[in-house]
Amino acid sequence: MGDQVEQWDAVVIGAGPAGLMAAEELARAGYAVLVAEAKPSVARKFLMAGKSGLNLTKDEPFEDLIGHYGAARGWLAPMVRAFDAGAVQDWARGLGRDLFTGSSGRVFPKEMKASPLLRAWLARLEELGVMRRTRWRWTGWEGEDLTFDTPEGPAAIRAKVTVLALGGASWARLGSDGAWAPLLAERGVQLAAFKPANAGLVVAWSDHIETHFGAPLKGIALRAGALSSRGEAVISARGLEGGGIYAICAEVREGVDLTLDLLPDLTVEEVTRRLQRPRGKASLSNHLRKVLKLPPVQIAILQEFARPLPRDPEELAALIKALPVRHQGLRPMDEAISTAGGVCHEALDEALMLKAVPGTFCAGEMLDWEAPTGGYLLTACLATGRWAGRGAVDYLANAAVR
């Protein structure tokens, strides 16, 4: 690679939301920053998420917000508190975006798409002097130097500080392929195995469900172990998908039984009482529709998982309130929206610097945390990117004093 090695104050590897936020913090502090991205364009997963409506965050009190990060909520708390739902909204408005908050508390740009916000953000970074290079795939280290495969061939860069924001291991075509894991393992970095998160459920449907493909299950509750959700689930040819499934899939992934409450606003006693009303000559399906107001898709799911249905009102009510869902597990990891696993918290110091690789920080989905969809993923990516960026600024400042 030659004797002349290009030198930068800071190199950020990965140009998703976490990496761009870290780059902004470093540039604002006056450092020369290079962002290296393996794909031909930046923030591909961010743009894909925005195609169906960019959910920036969830406008709710901090204690509610942080509760959605599971086992990682303790160590993520200071980072998310420093860049919480209100701060995310202020940041987006600072980029000229008008926002609105839906009835569920989810926050979106008024134009819904991610591209206008990204364009404004990239323009700001350019004004701060941040340089970007695409098709630069990180291949590890050679001595003190970072090495890359580039369109012009192998390249090396020497950085005073590095921020890794390489994503998890889902949606490889958008850049999150987990290929960085062996590079860190070789350096003695403690890693947790990747697992699918926010993934659909595989169900081998019988033929009678085909007429309901694409139909949403509304007004339901899903429960798996300690997790519960009142979100929707959509019936697809491959199984069940949607926010309601994603919210509980962490427990399902570990083998915990999943149950479906078709009438979460009614007690089992009230369901029993209604089922005890005279049925006359009506079919059981018509009786369920009449006395419980169950729509056809709910009745179809009930029959799918519990046929033949019990005639006893108490037994049937118990099934309606806790219907066991038979499934074959989660969709493959590369079809998941996000992943659990990655760089363990124990491998990092309080500033998100790798203990085994001083001067190298990590941020975003490559860290071992998970959260449901609904703004929580993006909030933590931005918050950890900002935290790692500020940690890198402090590291550079302290190095200058030494």
Disulfide bonds with the S-S distance in Angstrom:
none
